[in-house]
Amino acid sequence: MDETEITFRLKRAQGQTFVLFTHAKWKEPVEFMHHCSTKWAVFLLSLRDWLERGEGRPDPYDVKIHVGD
């Protein structure tokens, strides 16, 4: 099984810290890529809420985007 690669980088600009996220090295485009992209957005927005307000939405309380999530 081919492995994908996940990277996080922090970048400071204009008095803010940005998380630069990449999920790369997919062998070929597949439908699951859309699911992963959306779920990563859900998790990263939850992380932001946890850091800024102390109330994220981790699994199993995250936003469900697909039957079976």
PDB file with SEQRES, HELIX, SHEET and CRYST1 records, atoms N, CA, C and O in Angstrom:
SEQRES   1 A   69  MET ASP GLU THR GLU ILE THR PHE ARG LEU LYS ARG ALA          
SEQRES   2 A   69  GLN GLY GLN THR PHE VAL LEU PHE THR HIS ALA LYS TRP          
SEQRES   3 A   69  LYS GLU PRO VAL GLU PHE MET HIS HIS CYS SER THR LYS          
SEQRES   4 A   69  TRP ALA VAL PHE LEU LEU SER LEU ARG ASP TRP LEU GLU          
SEQRES   5 A   69  ARG GLY GLU GLY ARG PRO ASP PRO TYR ASP VAL LYS ILE          
SEQRES   6 A   69  HIS VAL GLY ASP                                              
HELIX    1 AA1 PHE A   32  ARG A   53  1                                  22    
SHEET    1 AA1 2 GLU A   5  ALA A  13  0                                        
SHEET    2 AA1 2 GLN A  16  ALA A  24 -1                                        
CRYST1    1.000    1.000    1.000  90.00  90.00  90.00 P 1           1          
ATOM      1  N   MET A   1       0.842  -1.183   0.000  1.00  0.00           N  
ATOM      2  CA  MET A   1       0.000   0.000   0.000  1.00  0.00           C  
ATOM      3  C   MET A   1       0.883   1.240   0.000  1.00  0.00           C  
ATOM      4  O   MET A   1       1.812   1.348   0.800  1.00  0.00           O  
ATOM      5  N   ASP A   2       0.594   2.163  -0.888  1.00  0.00           N  
ATOM      6  CA  ASP A   2       1.335   3.421  -0.922  1.00  0.00           C  
ATOM      7  C   ASP A   2       0.914   4.314   0.230  1.00  0.00           C  
ATOM      8  O   ASP A   2      -0.255   4.351   0.615  1.00  0.00           O  
ATOM      9  N   GLU A   3       1.866   5.017   0.763  1.00  0.00           N  
ATOM     10  CA  GLU A   3       1.604   5.924   1.871  1.00  0.00           C  
ATOM     11  C   GLU A   3       1.518   7.357   1.367  1.00  0.00           C  
ATOM     12  O   GLU A   3       2.295   7.771   0.506  1.00  0.00           O  
ATOM     13  N   THR A   4       0.571   8.107   1.906  1.00  0.00           N  
ATOM     14  CA  THR A   4       0.525   9.536   1.619  1.00  0.00           C  
ATOM     15  C   THR A   4       1.408  10.239   2.641  1.00  0.00           C  
ATOM     16  O   THR A   4       1.872   9.634   3.608  1.00  0.00           O  
ATOM     17  N   GLU A   5       1.628  11.517   2.410  1.00  0.00           N  
ATOM     18  CA  GLU A   5       2.501  12.288   3.299  1.00  0.00           C  
ATOM     19  C   GLU A   5       1.743  13.487   3.845  1.00  0.00           C  
ATOM     20  O   GLU A   5       1.139  14.250   3.091  1.00  0.00           O  
ATOM     21  N   ILE A   6       1.781  13.644   5.157  1.00  0.00           N  
ATOM     22  CA  ILE A   6       1.113  14.753   5.823  1.00  0.00           C  
ATOM     23  C   ILE A   6       2.177  15.638   6.452  1.00  0.00           C  
ATOM     24  O   ILE A   6       3.054  15.158   7.169  1.00  0.00           O  
ATOM     25  N   THR A   7       2.093  16.936   6.177  1.00  0.00           N  
ATOM     26  CA  THR A   7       3.048  17.872   6.775  1.00  0.00           C  
ATOM     27  C   THR A   7       2.305  19.075   7.349  1.00  0.00           C  
ATOM     28  O   THR A   7       1.284  19.510   6.818  1.00  0.00           O  
ATOM     29  N   PHE A   8       2.840  19.596   8.437  1.00  0.00           N  
ATOM     30  CA  PHE A   8       2.353  20.817   9.062  1.00  0.00           C  
ATOM     31  C   PHE A   8       3.539  21.762   9.177  1.00  0.00           C  
ATOM     32  O   PHE A   8       4.615  21.361   9.621  1.00  0.00           O  
ATOM     33  N   ARG A   9       3.349  23.004   8.782  1.00  0.00           N  
ATOM     34  CA  ARG A   9       4.372  24.037   8.983  1.00  0.00           C  
ATOM     35  C   ARG A   9       3.697  25.217   9.645  1.00  0.00           C  
ATOM     36  O   ARG A   9       2.542  25.524   9.353  1.00  0.00           O  
ATOM     37  N   LEU A  10       4.409  25.874  10.531  1.00  0.00           N  
ATOM     38  CA  LEU A  10       3.911  27.094  11.147  1.00  0.00           C  
ATOM     39  C   LEU A  10       4.604  28.274  10.501  1.00  0.00           C  
ATOM     40  O   LEU A  10       5.818  28.257  10.294  1.00  0.00           O  
ATOM     41  N   LYS A  11       3.826  29.308  10.181  1.00  0.00           N  
ATOM     42  CA  LYS A  11       4.384  30.506   9.569  1.00  0.00           C  
ATOM     43  C   LYS A  11       3.846  31.720  10.315  1.00  0.00           C  
ATOM     44  O   LYS A  11       2.642  31.847  10.538  1.00  0.00           O  
ATOM     45  N   ARG A  12       4.740  32.593  10.688  1.00  0.00           N  
ATOM     46  CA  ARG A  12       4.355  33.812  11.394  1.00  0.00           C  
ATOM     47  C   ARG A  12       4.326  34.953  10.393  1.00  0.00           C  
ATOM     48  O   ARG A  12       5.296  35.169   9.666  1.00  0.00           O  
ATOM     49  N   ALA A  13       3.216  35.684  10.350  1.00  0.00           N  
ATOM     50  CA  ALA A  13       3.085  36.837   9.453  1.00  0.00           C  
ATOM     51  C   ALA A  13       2.023  37.781   9.994  1.00  0.00           C  
ATOM     52  O   ALA A  13       0.968  37.339  10.450  1.00  0.00           O  
ATOM     53  N   GLN A  14       2.293  39.045   9.947  1.00  0.00           N  
ATOM     54  CA  GLN A  14       1.343  40.089  10.337  1.00  0.00           C  
ATOM     55  C   GLN A  14       0.787  39.865  11.744  1.00  0.00           C  
ATOM     56  O   GLN A  14      -0.400  40.077  11.992  1.00  0.00           O  
ATOM     57  N   GLY A  15       1.655  39.435  12.660  1.00  0.00           N  
ATOM     58  CA  GLY A  15       1.244  39.240  14.046  1.00  0.00           C  
ATOM     59  C   GLY A  15       0.388  38.011  14.283  1.00  0.00           C  
ATOM     60  O   GLY A  15      -0.206  37.873  15.352  1.00  0.00           O  
ATOM     61  N   GLN A  16       0.313  37.113  13.307  1.00  0.00           N  
ATOM     62  CA  GLN A  16      -0.479  35.894  13.437  1.00  0.00           C  
ATOM     63  C   GLN A  16       0.384  34.683  13.106  1.00  0.00           C  
ATOM     64  O   GLN A  16       1.390  34.795  12.406  1.00  0.00           O  
ATOM     65  N   THR A  17      -0.019  33.536  13.614  1.00  0.00           N  
ATOM     66  CA  THR A  17       0.642  32.283  13.269  1.00  0.00           C  
ATOM     67  C   THR A  17      -0.309  31.475  12.398  1.00  0.00           C  
ATOM     68  O   THR A  17      -1.466  31.262  12.762  1.00  0.00           O  
ATOM     69  N   PHE A  18       0.180  31.028  11.252  1.00  0.00           N  
ATOM     70  CA  PHE A  18      -0.605  30.256  10.303  1.00  0.00           C  
ATOM     71  C   PHE A  18      -0.113  28.821  10.286  1.00  0.00           C  
ATOM     72  O   PHE A  18       1.091  28.569  10.345  1.00  0.00           O  
ATOM     73  N   VAL A  19      -1.047  27.881  10.206  1.00  0.00           N  
ATOM     74  CA  VAL A  19      -0.715  26.471  10.045  1.00  0.00           C  
ATOM     75  C   VAL A  19      -0.828  26.162   8.559  1.00  0.00           C  
ATOM     76  O   VAL A  19      -1.905  26.273   7.972  1.00  0.00           O  
ATOM     77  N   LEU A  20       0.284  25.775   7.958  1.00  0.00           N  
ATOM     78  CA  LEU A  20       0.293  25.399   6.546  1.00  0.00           C  
ATOM     79  C   LEU A  20       0.300  23.875   6.499  1.00  0.00           C  
ATOM     80  O   LEU A  20       1.245  23.229   6.952  1.00  0.00           O  
ATOM     81  N   PHE A  21      -0.750  23.325   5.954  1.00  0.00           N  
ATOM     82  CA  PHE A  21      -0.991  21.893   5.993  1.00  0.00           C  
ATOM     83  C   PHE A  21      -0.992  21.317   4.582  1.00  0.00           C  
ATOM     84  O   PHE A  21      -1.534  21.918   3.655  1.00  0.00           O  
ATOM     85  N   THR A  22      -0.382  20.152   4.433  1.00  0.00           N  
ATOM     86  CA  THR A  22      -0.373  19.464   3.141  1.00  0.00           C  
ATOM     87  C   THR A  22      -0.618  17.973   3.362  1.00  0.00           C  
ATOM     88  O   THR A  22      -0.041  17.366   4.264  1.00  0.00           O  
ATOM     89  N   HIS A  23      -1.472  17.400   2.538  1.00  0.00           N  
ATOM     90  CA  HIS A  23      -1.670  15.947   2.500  1.00  0.00           C  
ATOM     91  C   HIS A  23      -1.358  15.551   1.058  1.00  0.00           C  
ATOM     92  O   HIS A  23      -2.195  15.719   0.171  1.00  0.00           O  
ATOM     93  N   ALA A  24      -0.164  15.030   0.826  1.00  0.00           N  
ATOM     94  CA  ALA A  24       0.354  14.849  -0.531  1.00  0.00           C  
ATOM     95  C   ALA A  24       0.779  13.408  -0.793  1.00  0.00           C  
ATOM     96  O   ALA A  24       0.606  12.514   0.035  1.00  0.00           O  
ATOM     97  N   LYS A  25       1.337  13.231  -1.970  1.00  0.00           N  
ATOM     98  CA  LYS A  25       1.886  11.961  -2.457  1.00  0.00           C  
ATOM     99  C   LYS A  25       0.822  10.876  -2.628  1.00  0.00           C  
ATOM    100  O   LYS A  25       1.054   9.700  -2.346  1.00  0.00           O  
ATOM    101  N   TRP A  26      -0.349  11.304  -3.097  1.00  0.00           N  
ATOM    102  CA  TRP A  26      -1.370  10.326  -3.463  1.00  0.00           C  
ATOM    103  C   TRP A  26      -0.901   9.639  -4.745  1.00  0.00           C  
ATOM    104  O   TRP A  26      -0.407  10.305  -5.655  1.00  0.00           O  
ATOM    105  N   LYS A  27      -1.047   8.344  -4.824  1.00  0.00           N  
ATOM    106  CA  LYS A  27      -0.624   7.598  -6.006  1.00  0.00           C  
ATOM    107  C   LYS A  27      -1.422   8.036  -7.228  1.00  0.00           C  
ATOM    108  O   LYS A  27      -0.873   8.186  -8.320  1.00  0.00           O  
ATOM    109  N   GLU A  28      -2.730   8.240  -7.031  1.00  0.00           N  
ATOM    110  CA  GLU A  28      -3.602   8.679  -8.113  1.00  0.00           C  
ATOM    111  C   GLU A  28      -4.818   9.365  -7.498  1.00  0.00           C  
ATOM    112  O   GLU A  28      -5.148   9.108  -6.340  1.00  0.00           O  
ATOM    113  N   PRO A  29      -5.481  10.225  -8.248  1.00  0.00           N  
ATOM    114  CA  PRO A  29      -6.691  10.864  -7.720  1.00  0.00           C  
ATOM    115  C   PRO A  29      -7.787   9.814  -7.471  1.00  0.00           C  
ATOM    116  O   PRO A  29      -8.111   9.018  -8.352  1.00  0.00           O  
ATOM    117  N   VAL A  30      -8.337   9.830  -6.284  1.00  0.00           N  
ATOM    118  CA  VAL A  30      -9.418   8.914  -5.935  1.00  0.00           C  
ATOM    119  C   VAL A  30     -10.491   9.701  -5.182  1.00  0.00           C  
ATOM    120  O   VAL A  30     -10.216  10.772  -4.642  1.00  0.00           O  
ATOM    121  N   GLU A  31     -11.701   9.173  -5.150  1.00  0.00           N  
ATOM    122  CA  GLU A  31     -12.823   9.849  -4.483  1.00  0.00           C  
ATOM    123  C   GLU A  31     -12.514  10.141  -3.016  1.00  0.00           C  
ATOM    124  O   GLU A  31     -12.940  11.166  -2.485  1.00  0.00           O  
ATOM    125  N   PHE A  32     -11.779   9.247  -2.363  1.00  0.00           N  
ATOM    126  CA  PHE A  32     -11.459   9.409  -0.944  1.00  0.00           C  
ATOM    127  C   PHE A  32     -10.673  10.689  -0.668  1.00  0.00           C  
ATOM    128  O   PHE A  32     -10.705  11.194   0.455  1.00  0.00           O  
ATOM    129  N   MET A  33      -9.979  11.218  -1.652  1.00  0.00           N  
ATOM    130  CA  MET A  33      -9.232  12.474  -1.473  1.00  0.00           C  
ATOM    131  C   MET A  33     -10.174  13.604  -1.066  1.00  0.00           C  
ATOM    132  O   MET A  33      -9.815  14.432  -0.229  1.00  0.00           O  
ATOM    133  N   HIS A  34     -11.366  13.648  -1.644  1.00  0.00           N  
ATOM    134  CA  HIS A  34     -12.335  14.698  -1.307  1.00  0.00           C  
ATOM    135  C   HIS A  34     -12.772  14.574   0.147  1.00  0.00           C  
ATOM    136  O   HIS A  34     -12.880  15.569   0.864  1.00  0.00           O  
ATOM    137  N   HIS A  35     -13.020  13.348   0.564  1.00  0.00           N  
ATOM    138  CA  HIS A  35     -13.403  13.084   1.954  1.00  0.00           C  
ATOM    139  C   HIS A  35     -12.287  13.546   2.901  1.00  0.00           C  
ATOM    140  O   HIS A  35     -12.542  14.246   3.881  1.00  0.00           O  
ATOM    141  N   CYS A  36     -11.063  13.149   2.598  1.00  0.00           N  
ATOM    142  CA  CYS A  36      -9.928  13.520   3.450  1.00  0.00           C  
ATOM    143  C   CYS A  36      -9.761  15.031   3.526  1.00  0.00           C  
ATOM    144  O   CYS A  36      -9.538  15.583   4.604  1.00  0.00           O  
ATOM    145  N   SER A  37      -9.868  15.691   2.392  1.00  0.00           N  
ATOM    146  CA  SER A  37      -9.706  17.142   2.354  1.00  0.00           C  
ATOM    147  C   SER A  37     -10.728  17.832   3.252  1.00  0.00           C  
ATOM    148  O   SER A  37     -10.389  18.738   4.013  1.00  0.00           O  
ATOM    149  N   THR A  38     -11.974  17.395   3.155  1.00  0.00           N  
ATOM    150  CA  THR A  38     -13.029  17.996   3.961  1.00  0.00           C  
ATOM    151  C   THR A  38     -12.846  17.682   5.440  1.00  0.00           C  
ATOM    152  O   THR A  38     -13.012  18.563   6.284  1.00  0.00           O  
ATOM    153  N   LYS A  39     -12.503  16.432   5.764  1.00  0.00           N  
ATOM    154  CA  LYS A  39     -12.305  16.066   7.170  1.00  0.00           C  
ATOM    155  C   LYS A  39     -11.117  16.801   7.779  1.00  0.00           C  
ATOM    156  O   LYS A  39     -11.180  17.208   8.940  1.00  0.00           O  
ATOM    157  N   TRP A  40     -10.029  16.982   7.019  1.00  0.00           N  
ATOM    158  CA  TRP A  40      -8.898  17.753   7.535  1.00  0.00           C  
ATOM    159  C   TRP A  40      -9.336  19.179   7.842  1.00  0.00           C  
ATOM    160  O   TRP A  40      -8.923  19.743   8.855  1.00  0.00           O  
ATOM    161  N   ALA A  41     -10.160  19.769   6.991  1.00  0.00           N  
ATOM    162  CA  ALA A  41     -10.663  21.125   7.247  1.00  0.00           C  
ATOM    163  C   ALA A  41     -11.461  21.152   8.546  1.00  0.00           C  
ATOM    164  O   ALA A  41     -11.303  22.070   9.351  1.00  0.00           O  
ATOM    165  N   VAL A  42     -12.318  20.152   8.756  1.00  0.00           N  
ATOM    166  CA  VAL A  42     -13.116  20.070   9.981  1.00  0.00           C  
ATOM    167  C   VAL A  42     -12.195  19.992  11.202  1.00  0.00           C  
ATOM    168  O   VAL A  42     -12.399  20.704  12.185  1.00  0.00           O  
ATOM    169  N   PHE A  43     -11.187  19.129  11.135  1.00  0.00           N  
ATOM    170  CA  PHE A  43     -10.286  18.968  12.271  1.00  0.00           C  
ATOM    171  C   PHE A  43      -9.434  20.214  12.518  1.00  0.00           C  
ATOM    172  O   PHE A  43      -9.216  20.593  13.668  1.00  0.00           O  
ATOM    173  N   LEU A  44      -8.955  20.846  11.464  1.00  0.00           N  
ATOM    174  CA  LEU A  44      -8.136  22.044  11.639  1.00  0.00           C  
ATOM    175  C   LEU A  44      -8.960  23.218  12.178  1.00  0.00           C  
ATOM    176  O   LEU A  44      -8.464  24.000  12.989  1.00  0.00           O  
ATOM    177  N   LEU A  45     -10.203  23.343  11.736  1.00  0.00           N  
ATOM    178  CA  LEU A  45     -11.073  24.387  12.293  1.00  0.00           C  
ATOM    179  C   LEU A  45     -11.386  24.102  13.756  1.00  0.00           C  
ATOM    180  O   LEU A  45     -11.481  25.031  14.558  1.00  0.00           O  
ATOM    181  N   SER A  46     -11.546  22.833  14.111  1.00  0.00           N  
ATOM    182  CA  SER A  46     -11.751  22.464  15.509  1.00  0.00           C  
ATOM    183  C   SER A  46     -10.515  22.807  16.338  1.00  0.00           C  
ATOM    184  O   SER A  46     -10.637  23.308  17.456  1.00  0.00           O  
ATOM    185  N   LEU A  47      -9.340  22.543  15.801  1.00  0.00           N  
ATOM    186  CA  LEU A  47      -8.093  22.883  16.502  1.00  0.00           C  
ATOM    187  C   LEU A  47      -8.014  24.386  16.740  1.00  0.00           C  
ATOM    188  O   LEU A  47      -7.653  24.826  17.832  1.00  0.00           O  
ATOM    189  N   ARG A  48      -8.352  25.177  15.719  1.00  0.00           N  
ATOM    190  CA  ARG A  48      -8.345  26.634  15.879  1.00  0.00           C  
ATOM    191  C   ARG A  48      -9.295  27.055  16.993  1.00  0.00           C  
ATOM    192  O   ARG A  48      -8.933  27.866  17.846  1.00  0.00           O  
ATOM    193  N   ASP A  49     -10.510  26.506  16.989  1.00  0.00           N  
ATOM    194  CA  ASP A  49     -11.484  26.859  18.022  1.00  0.00           C  
ATOM    195  C   ASP A  49     -10.990  26.476  19.412  1.00  0.00           C  
ATOM    196  O   ASP A  49     -11.205  27.211  20.377  1.00  0.00           O  
ATOM    197  N   TRP A  50     -10.328  25.323  19.513  1.00  0.00           N  
ATOM    198  CA  TRP A  50      -9.797  24.893  20.801  1.00  0.00           C  
ATOM    199  C   TRP A  50      -8.698  25.841  21.281  1.00  0.00           C  
ATOM    200  O   TRP A  50      -8.651  26.198  22.458  1.00  0.00           O  
ATOM    201  N   LEU A  51      -7.815  26.247  20.365  1.00  0.00           N  
ATOM    202  CA  LEU A  51      -6.719  27.142  20.734  1.00  0.00           C  
ATOM    203  C   LEU A  51      -7.208  28.544  21.071  1.00  0.00           C  
ATOM    204  O   LEU A  51      -6.718  29.166  22.014  1.00  0.00           O  
ATOM    205  N   GLU A  52      -8.176  29.043  20.301  1.00  0.00           N  
ATOM    206  CA  GLU A  52      -8.638  30.418  20.490  1.00  0.00           C  
ATOM    207  C   GLU A  52      -9.709  30.560  21.573  1.00  0.00           C  
ATOM    208  O   GLU A  52      -9.773  31.588  22.246  1.00  0.00           O  
ATOM    209  N   ARG A  53     -10.557  29.527  21.746  1.00  0.00           N  
ATOM    210  CA  ARG A  53     -11.690  29.653  22.669  1.00  0.00           C  
ATOM    211  C   ARG A  53     -11.768  28.546  23.707  1.00  0.00           C  
ATOM    212  O   ARG A  53     -12.606  28.593  24.608  1.00  0.00           O  
ATOM    213  N   GLY A  54     -10.888  27.540  23.583  1.00  0.00           N  
ATOM    214  CA  GLY A  54     -10.904  26.442  24.530  1.00  0.00           C  
ATOM    215  C   GLY A  54     -12.054  25.477  24.327  1.00  0.00           C  
ATOM    216  O   GLY A  54     -12.429  24.754  25.250  1.00  0.00           O  
ATOM    217  N   GLU A  55     -12.625  25.456  23.116  1.00  0.00           N  
ATOM    218  CA  GLU A  55     -13.748  24.550  22.861  1.00  0.00           C  
ATOM    219  C   GLU A  55     -13.762  24.062  21.418  1.00  0.00           C  
ATOM    220  O   GLU A  55     -14.464  24.617  20.572  1.00  0.00           O  
ATOM    221  N   GLY A  56     -12.989  23.030  21.148  1.00  0.00           N  
ATOM    222  CA  GLY A  56     -12.984  22.413  19.827  1.00  0.00           C  
ATOM    223  C   GLY A  56     -14.056  21.343  19.729  1.00  0.00           C  
ATOM    224  O   GLY A  56     -14.834  21.141  20.661  1.00  0.00           O  
ATOM    225  N   ARG A  57     -14.088  20.664  18.598  1.00  0.00           N  
ATOM    226  CA  ARG A  57     -15.052  19.575  18.395  1.00  0.00           C  
ATOM    227  C   ARG A  57     -14.309  18.337  17.901  1.00  0.00           C  
ATOM    228  O   ARG A  57     -14.399  17.993  16.722  1.00  0.00           O  
ATOM    229  N   PRO A  58     -13.573  17.660  18.794  1.00  0.00           N  
ATOM    230  CA  PRO A  58     -12.840  16.467  18.375  1.00  0.00           C  
ATOM    231  C   PRO A  58     -13.775  15.293  18.139  1.00  0.00           C  
ATOM    232  O   PRO A  58     -14.932  15.308  18.559  1.00  0.00           O  
ATOM    233  N   ASP A  59     -13.265  14.290  17.468  1.00  0.00           N  
ATOM    234  CA  ASP A  59     -14.003  13.056  17.265  1.00  0.00           C  
ATOM    235  C   ASP A  59     -14.393  12.491  18.629  1.00  0.00           C  
ATOM    236  O   ASP A  59     -13.527  12.473  19.504  1.00  0.00           O  
ATOM    237  N   PRO A  60     -15.561  12.048  18.877  1.00  0.00           N  
ATOM    238  CA  PRO A  60     -16.656  11.768  17.944  1.00  0.00           C  
ATOM    239  C   PRO A  60     -17.643  12.916  17.794  1.00  0.00           C  
ATOM    240  O   PRO A  60     -18.730  12.718  17.251  1.00  0.00           O  
ATOM    241  N   TYR A  61     -17.292  14.120  18.264  1.00  0.00           N  
ATOM    242  CA  TYR A  61     -18.221  15.253  18.235  1.00  0.00           C  
ATOM    243  C   TYR A  61     -18.004  16.166  17.029  1.00  0.00           C  
ATOM    244  O   TYR A  61     -18.616  17.231  16.941  1.00  0.00           O  
ATOM    245  N   ASP A  62     -17.147  15.762  16.112  1.00  0.00           N  
ATOM    246  CA  ASP A  62     -16.846  16.562  14.937  1.00  0.00           C  
ATOM    247  C   ASP A  62     -18.023  16.541  13.960  1.00  0.00           C  
ATOM    248  O   ASP A  62     -18.982  15.790  14.139  1.00  0.00           O  
ATOM    249  N   VAL A  63     -17.933  17.370  12.937  1.00  0.00           N  
ATOM    250  CA  VAL A  63     -18.949  17.428  11.897  1.00  0.00           C  
ATOM    251  C   VAL A  63     -18.852  16.169  11.049  1.00  0.00           C  
ATOM    252  O   VAL A  63     -17.772  15.832  10.563  1.00  0.00           O  
ATOM    253  N   LYS A  64     -19.942  15.488  10.870  1.00  0.00           N  
ATOM    254  CA  LYS A  64     -19.975  14.266  10.056  1.00  0.00           C  
ATOM    255  C   LYS A  64     -20.256  14.654   8.612  1.00  0.00           C  
ATOM    256  O   LYS A  64     -21.205  15.391   8.343  1.00  0.00           O  
ATOM    257  N   ILE A  65     -19.446  14.169   7.685  1.00  0.00           N  
ATOM    258  CA  ILE A  65     -19.612  14.537   6.277  1.00  0.00           C  
ATOM    259  C   ILE A  65     -19.988  13.354   5.398  1.00  0.00           C  
ATOM    260  O   ILE A  65     -20.279  13.527   4.215  1.00  0.00           O  
ATOM    261  N   HIS A  66     -19.983  12.156   5.965  1.00  0.00           N  
ATOM    262  CA  HIS A  66     -20.231  10.957   5.188  1.00  0.00           C  
ATOM    263  C   HIS A  66     -20.888   9.915   6.083  1.00  0.00           C  
ATOM    264  O   HIS A  66     -20.578   9.834   7.272  1.00  0.00           O  
ATOM    265  N   VAL A  67     -21.772   9.138   5.536  1.00  0.00           N  
ATOM    266  CA  VAL A  67     -22.381   8.048   6.305  1.00  0.00           C  
ATOM    267  C   VAL A  67     -21.273   7.143   6.816  1.00  0.00           C  
ATOM    268  O   VAL A  67     -20.420   6.705   6.044  1.00  0.00           O  
ATOM    269  N   GLY A  68     -21.282   6.867   8.080  1.00  0.00           N  
ATOM    270  CA  GLY A  68     -20.255   6.007   8.668  1.00  0.00           C  
ATOM    271  C   GLY A  68     -19.141   6.765   9.355  1.00  0.00           C  
ATOM    272  O   GLY A  68     -18.295   6.152  10.006  1.00  0.00           O  
ATOM    273  N   ASP A  69     -19.117   8.078   9.229  1.00  0.00           N  
ATOM    274  CA  ASP A  69     -18.094   8.861   9.929  1.00  0.00           C  
ATOM    275  C   ASP A  69     -18.300   8.764  11.424  1.00  0.00           C  
ATOM    276  O   ASP A  69     -17.541   9.355  12.192  1.00  0.00           O  
TER     277      ASP A  69                                                      
END                                                                             
